[in-house]
């Protein structure tokens, strides 16, 4: 019911705005290249749509952005939801005599199915709607090759695969910036604070680093804990009980005498299930593992990924056809990843090359044990994965967009 109300509200807000844009564009003529990026929801939580708008601007387009501004750091948000955005955009495109481009991140009906069940009447209606109006677009982009094939075979829609790529600011974080970040976050989150005070009271120390008071040099602490990070929207398509169970198994290995480091696990993000999992975390009595669940400022998130030792992804696509953007960002920071397996994950995570794929908590615990044994061994598997990521020289978003998307827009 809440989702329906949001959809109706979005329609009532979007249609007048889009009509206003159409009228203004008609008034000034159509000599300039103009793109309208439409986003339903909080516009700060869809990097892919942010990147589209920025790339269009860099390539000389006049860009109008429609979306809801709900939080600091915002640009735009994901689509889905496509109900009613696709129909509204198609209608306005017809009025303007212009083209409609849909970027398929996922299927909206499959996300609704997580809550209501796949056979619910609203889910079936949403599927019919997406299939009908999706065919009215002039150009379709999608995030995986398997989605491209599914759109062609089951929806009669021809799409072009545009893989998510990291922005240029996702990169390894220099040690001095790591220290600054840890000191800043440590003021709010005790898990990132030093477990003991330095002998020199003027020395700054975090859980992982310290800065010499005289030289200003930052070094990593001997015997420091390993930093494990994950990010989430705390929704039904991510089961964090898998990670919590794996952490408990890892803790037991340490208690049994295994040579393993302590862990600091940072899980970032906001969402409906955060309170539920925060309660579960609070019930755990872990001696060697500290967990915190911060909401980070936009500029701190890439710094955290670039400072971490390992990323963990628990995203399971509702359709099985999209890929987790968080892993793209982690790879941009040369951060190896352990990711839960699903249908098209192989298009991003290469098992035993840039990370590991697991099926359940027991397998994840075994992977953590293997990766962190003799930590921080420079010859270990973890550093080999990082080396592979550095040498892969992956394309960044801007380069990829100019190669794939820009020619398609020029041709339309």
ABEGO torsion letter per residue (X at the ends): XAAAAAAAAAAAAAAAAAAAAAAAAAAAEAABBBBBBBBBEBAAABAAAAAAAAAAAAAGBBBBBBBBBABBGBABBBOOBAOAAAAAAAAAAAAAGBBBBBBBABBAAAAAAAAAEAABAAAAAAAAAAAAAAAABABBBBABAAAAAAAAAAAGBBBBBBBBBBBAABBBBBAAAAAAAAAAAAAABAAABBABBBABAABBBBAABBBBAAAGBBBBBBGBBBBBBBBBAGBAABBAAAAAAAAAAAAAAAAAGBBBBBBBBBBBEBEAAAAAAAAAAAABBBAABBBBBBBBBAAAAAAAAAABABBBBABBBAAGABBBAAAAAAAAAGBBBBBBBBAAAAAABBBGAAEBBBABAAAAAAAAAAAABGOBBAABAAAAAAAAAAAAGBBBAAAAAAAAAAAAAAAX
